[in-house]
């Protein structure tokens, strides 16, 4: 029994170690992306502010606020469904809200990935890769030879 406990805690340690490494690499990639767009790199370190800054670089800041609002509504609907004792029509409404706002959030995230790829001179294929394999493609974008070509929208 105790050897299984040590094995689980050891696995958790390695998972934490790998997650921390990926997070540090992502910060480095974001720092480089921001520098390519002539934005101070320190803005990549602050968690919500870096997303806001990326929206300003790639798209428009108003879409950051829309994405944030959609995410809050989605999270509230999912949280309400988990903690409350909904029944009947209310559980259906909660489910519909969760699905609709979840899909809207995914769509906005895809458009951000698309806009980000385009402002750094990449195409739709790269945007799809950025959407599905974000940590890998953000490293390629940030540390690769891509150049900031500007936001045309």
JOCORLIN-V304732 format. One record per residue. N is the residue number from 0. RES is the residue in three letters. OMEGA is omega as a letter, one per 20 degrees, with the letter a starting at -180 (none if undefined). NEAR is the number of other C-alpha atoms within 12 Angstrom. Layout:
[[N | RES | OMEGA | NEAR] [N | RES | OMEGA | NEAR]]
This chain:
[[0 | UNK | a | 7] [1 | UNK | r | 8] [2 | UNK | r | 9] [3 | UNK | r | 10] [4 | UNK | r | 11] [5 | UNK | r | 12] [6 | UNK | r | 13] [7 | UNK | a | 14] [8 | UNK | r | 14] [9 | UNK | r | 14] [10 | UNK | r | 14] [11 | UNK | r | 14] [12 | UNK | a | 14] [13 | UNK | r | 14] [14 | UNK | r | 14] [15 | UNK | r | 14] [16 | UNK | r | 14] [17 | UNK | r | 14] [18 | UNK | r | 15] [19 | UNK | r | 14] [20 | UNK | r | 15] [21 | UNK | r | 19] [22 | UNK | r | 22] [23 | UNK | r | 18] [24 | UNK | r | 24] [25 | UNK | r | 28] [26 | UNK | r | 28] [27 | UNK | r | 27] [28 | UNK | r | 31] [29 | UNK | r | 40] [30 | UNK | a | 30] [31 | UNK | r | 32] [32 | UNK | a | 40] [33 | UNK | r | 36] [34 | UNK | r | 24] [35 | UNK | a | 27] [36 | UNK | a | 26] [37 | UNK | r | 18] [38 | UNK | a | 21] [39 | UNK | a | 20] [40 | UNK | a | 24] [41 | UNK | r | 21] [42 | UNK | r | 26] [43 | UNK | a | 29] [44 | UNK | a | 25] [45 | UNK | a | 17] [46 | UNK | a | 16] [47 | UNK | a | 16] [48 | UNK | r | 20] [49 | UNK | r | 27] [50 | UNK | r | 30] [51 | UNK | a | 27] [52 | UNK | r | 35] [53 | UNK | r | 41] [54 | UNK | r | 32] [55 | UNK | a | 27] [56 | UNK | a | 38] [57 | UNK | a | 35] [58 | UNK | r | 31] [59 | UNK | a | 24] [60 | UNK | r | 21] [61 | UNK | r | 18] [62 | UNK | r | 28] [63 | UNK | a | 28] [64 | UNK | r | 22] [65 | UNK | r | 21] [66 | UNK | r | 30] [67 | UNK | r | 25] [68 | UNK | r | 19] [69 | UNK | r | 27] [70 | UNK | r | 29] [71 | UNK | r | 20] [72 | UNK | r | 24] [73 | UNK | a | 27] [74 | UNK | r | 22] [75 | UNK | r | 21] [76 | UNK | r | 28] [77 | UNK | r | 25] [78 | UNK | r | 19] [79 | UNK | r | 22] [80 | UNK | a | 22] [81 | UNK | a | 16] [82 | UNK | a | 11] [83 | UNK | a | 14] [84 | UNK | a | 12] [85 | UNK | r | 18] [86 | UNK | r | 14] [87 | UNK | a | 10] [88 | UNK | a | 10] [89 | UNK | r | 16] [90 | UNK | r | 20] [91 | UNK | r | 15] [92 | UNK | r | 19] [93 | UNK | r | 28] [94 | UNK | r | 25] [95 | UNK | r | 19] [96 | UNK | r | 27] [97 | UNK | a | 27] [98 | UNK | a | 21] [99 | UNK | a | 20] [100 | UNK | r | 28] [101 | UNK | r | 27] [102 | UNK | r | 18] [103 | UNK | r | 23] [104 | UNK | r | 28] [105 | UNK | r | 20] [106 | UNK | r | 21] [107 | UNK | r | 28] [108 | UNK | r | 32] [109 | UNK | r | 27] [110 | UNK | r | 26] [111 | UNK | r | 35] [112 | UNK | r | 37] [113 | UNK | r | 30] [114 | UNK | r | 35] [115 | UNK | r | 47] [116 | UNK | a | 38] [117 | UNK | a | 30] [118 | UNK | r | 33] [119 | UNK | r | 36] [120 | UNK | r | 25] [121 | UNK | a | 28] [122 | UNK | a | 19] [123 | UNK | r | 21] [124 | UNK | r | 18] [125 | UNK | r | 28] [126 | UNK | r | 29] [127 | UNK | r | 25] [128 | UNK | r | 24] [129 | UNK | r | 30] [130 | UNK | a | 26] [131 | UNK | a | 18] [132 | UNK | a | 17] [133 | UNK | a | 28] [134 | UNK | a | 26] [135 | UNK | a | 21] [136 | UNK | r | 29] [137 | UNK | r | 37] [138 | UNK | r | 27] [139 | UNK | a | 28] [140 | UNK | a | 36] [141 | UNK | a | 33] [142 | UNK | r | 25] [143 | UNK | a | 21] [144 | UNK | a | 15] [145 | UNK | r | 28] [146 | UNK | r | 24] [147 | UNK | a | 28] [148 | UNK | r | 20] [149 | UNK | a | 22] [150 | UNK | a | 22] [151 | UNK | a | 15] [152 | UNK | none | 14]]
